[in-house]
């Protein structure tokens, strides 16, 4: 009888621990707003690069001042370097000589002028902690 009770207890413990496992592997949903000089950033991209050994990073589109990284592909808790990029969508195609065609055969490609200052872009030092809390709101205010 005691073997049966022990086996039953082990089985119940195994089921309980299986039911508590995180199907997202510890990932966190992260969302928020992005403002540039006090105004919602119409479009762009926000990037999260892991700084504390996590095996996750993410890139999310910005639409009408909002971004979202869903938990299924989210970030594991830790410190991340954040970069934001957004183009004006109207800069001359040939920035070296706007009076010349854009290249062999013409074309309508647009080379956008970067709207986000370098300290939030290529020279970013904007580090943020993502906690073990899902969903987590992280608003980005670019001056």
TARAJO-V774731 format. One record per pair of residues at least 6 apart in sequence whose C-alpha atoms are under 7 Angstrom apart, sorted by the first residue. I is the first residue (numbers start at 1). J is the second residue. D is the distance in Angstrom with one decimal. If there is no record, write none. Layout:
BEGIN
i=I j=J d=D
i=I j=J d=D
END
This chain:
BEGIN
i=24 j=71 d=6.8
i=24 j=72 d=5.8
i=26 j=76 d=5.8
i=27 j=71 d=5.8
i=27 j=74 d=5.0
i=27 j=75 d=4.9
i=27 j=76 d=4.5
i=28 j=71 d=5.1
i=28 j=74 d=5.1
i=28 j=75 d=5.2
i=28 j=76 d=5.9
i=28 j=132 d=6.9
i=28 j=133 d=6.5
i=28 j=134 d=4.9
i=28 j=135 d=6.2
i=29 j=69 d=5.6
i=29 j=70 d=4.8
i=29 j=71 d=4.0
i=29 j=74 d=5.2
i=29 j=75 d=6.9
i=29 j=134 d=5.4
i=29 j=135 d=4.7
i=29 j=136 d=6.1
i=30 j=68 d=5.9
i=30 j=69 d=5.2
i=30 j=70 d=6.8
i=30 j=74 d=6.9
i=30 j=135 d=5.9
i=30 j=136 d=4.9
i=30 j=137 d=5.8
i=30 j=138 d=6.8
i=31 j=67 d=5.6
i=31 j=68 d=4.2
i=31 j=69 d=6.1
i=31 j=136 d=6.4
i=31 j=137 d=5.1
i=31 j=138 d=6.0
i=32 j=66 d=5.8
i=32 j=67 d=5.7
i=32 j=68 d=6.7
i=32 j=137 d=5.2
i=32 j=138 d=5.0
i=32 j=139 d=4.6
i=33 j=65 d=5.4
i=33 j=66 d=4.5
i=33 j=67 d=6.4
i=33 j=139 d=4.8
i=33 j=140 d=6.1
i=34 j=40 d=5.9
i=34 j=41 d=5.8
i=34 j=65 d=5.0
i=34 j=66 d=6.0
i=34 j=139 d=6.1
i=34 j=140 d=4.7
i=34 j=141 d=6.0
i=35 j=41 d=5.2
i=35 j=65 d=6.4
i=35 j=140 d=6.4
i=35 j=141 d=5.0
i=35 j=142 d=5.9
i=36 j=141 d=6.3
i=36 j=142 d=4.7
i=36 j=143 d=6.0
i=37 j=142 d=6.1
i=37 j=143 d=4.8
i=40 j=64 d=6.5
i=40 j=65 d=4.3
i=41 j=64 d=6.3
i=41 j=65 d=4.5
i=42 j=63 d=5.8
i=42 j=64 d=4.4
i=42 j=65 d=5.4
i=43 j=62 d=4.9
i=43 j=63 d=4.8
i=43 j=64 d=6.2
i=43 j=65 d=6.9
i=43 j=86 d=6.4
i=44 j=61 d=5.9
i=44 j=62 d=4.9
i=44 j=85 d=5.6
i=44 j=86 d=4.2
i=45 j=59 d=6.8
i=45 j=60 d=5.7
i=45 j=61 d=4.5
i=45 j=62 d=5.4
i=45 j=84 d=5.7
i=45 j=85 d=5.3
i=45 j=86 d=6.5
i=46 j=59 d=5.7
i=46 j=60 d=5.4
i=46 j=61 d=6.4
i=46 j=62 d=6.8
i=46 j=83 d=5.8
i=46 j=84 d=4.5
i=46 j=85 d=6.6
i=47 j=58 d=5.8
i=47 j=59 d=4.4
i=47 j=60 d=6.5
i=47 j=82 d=5.6
i=47 j=83 d=5.1
i=47 j=84 d=6.3
i=48 j=57 d=5.3
i=48 j=58 d=5.1
i=48 j=59 d=6.3
i=48 j=80 d=5.7
i=48 j=81 d=5.7
i=48 j=82 d=4.9
i=48 j=83 d=6.7
i=49 j=57 d=5.1
i=49 j=80 d=5.2
i=49 j=81 d=5.1
i=49 j=82 d=6.6
i=50 j=56 d=6.5
i=50 j=57 d=5.7
i=50 j=79 d=6.3
i=50 j=80 d=4.6
i=50 j=81 d=6.5
i=51 j=79 d=5.4
i=51 j=80 d=5.2
i=51 j=81 d=6.6
i=52 j=78 d=6.0
i=52 j=79 d=5.6
i=54 j=76 d=6.4
i=54 j=78 d=6.8
i=56 j=75 d=5.6
i=56 j=76 d=6.2
i=57 j=75 d=6.2
i=60 j=67 d=6.2
i=60 j=68 d=6.5
i=60 j=69 d=6.3
i=61 j=67 d=6.0
i=77 j=130 d=4.9
i=77 j=131 d=5.0
i=77 j=132 d=5.3
i=78 j=129 d=5.4
i=78 j=130 d=5.3
i=78 j=131 d=6.6
i=79 j=127 d=6.6
i=79 j=128 d=5.6
i=79 j=129 d=4.3
i=79 j=130 d=6.2
i=80 j=127 d=5.4
i=80 j=128 d=5.5
i=80 j=129 d=6.3
i=81 j=125 d=6.7
i=81 j=126 d=5.7
i=81 j=127 d=4.4
i=81 j=128 d=6.6
i=82 j=124 d=7.0
i=82 j=126 d=5.5
i=82 j=127 d=6.1
i=83 j=120 d=5.4
i=83 j=121 d=4.8
i=83 j=124 d=6.1
i=84 j=116 d=6.8
i=84 j=120 d=5.9
i=84 j=121 d=5.3
i=85 j=114 d=6.9
i=85 j=116 d=5.9
i=85 j=121 d=6.1
i=86 j=114 d=5.8
i=86 j=115 d=5.6
i=86 j=116 d=6.2
i=87 j=112 d=4.8
i=87 j=113 d=5.3
i=87 j=114 d=4.6
i=87 j=115 d=5.6
i=88 j=112 d=5.4
i=88 j=113 d=5.5
i=88 j=114 d=6.6
i=88 j=115 d=6.3
i=89 j=110 d=6.5
i=89 j=112 d=4.9
i=90 j=110 d=6.5
i=90 j=112 d=6.1
i=91 j=110 d=6.6
i=91 j=111 d=5.9
i=91 j=112 d=5.2
i=91 j=113 d=5.9
i=92 j=98 d=5.8
i=92 j=110 d=6.8
i=92 j=111 d=6.6
i=93 j=102 d=5.4
i=93 j=109 d=6.2
i=93 j=110 d=5.0
i=93 j=111 d=5.3
i=94 j=100 d=6.8
i=94 j=101 d=6.9
i=94 j=102 d=5.1
i=118 j=124 d=6.6
i=119 j=125 d=6.7
i=120 j=126 d=6.6
END
